Amino acid sequence: MSPRFQIIDIGHRGFSLDRALSELETDVSACIFNGKTRAIKIIHGHGTGALKRGVREWCKSQEGRFQAVIQGESYDLFDPLSASMRADCGSPHDPDLGRKNSAITYIWLW
């Protein structure tokens, strides 16, 4: 992956919800601080859905911190936000493009 497009996988690490969200905050803050990352793909998995809800609620609570939050179900070449985010990152290869994958959420940074 390009340094402009980072992947954070918190769905396969066996963390509790609180620990997963803490790790997410730490990792997202590091990406913002490094100044090179433009977008982050968060893998939260399917599971019971609790982690997905937690990640998306966390993203919503961070309103204004990110340029956009794109749910995996909307991540498609025909979605204007997805297309703009991908262009900003240099259009990285991503096998989830167009797959309507509800196990992921994207954050487009400022």
Stockholm file with secondary structure:
# STOCKHOLM 1.0

chainA/1-110         MSPRFQIIDIGHRGFSLDRALSELETDVSACIFNGKTRAIKIIHGHGTGALKRGVREWCKSQEGRFQAVIQGESYDLFDPLSASMRADCGSPHDPDLGRKNSAITYIWLW
#=GR chainA/1-110 SS CCTTEEEEECTTSCCCHHHHHHHHHHHHHHHHHHSCCCEEEEECCSTTSHHHHHHHHHHHHTTTSSSEEEEGGGCSTTSHHHHHHHHHTTCCCCTTTTSCCTTEEEEECC
#=GC SS_cons         CCTTEEEEECTTSCCCHHHHHHHHHHHHHHHHHHSCCCEEEEECCSTTSHHHHHHHHHHHHTTTSSSEEEEGGGCSTTSHHHHHHHHHTTCCCCTTTTSCCTTEEEEECC
//
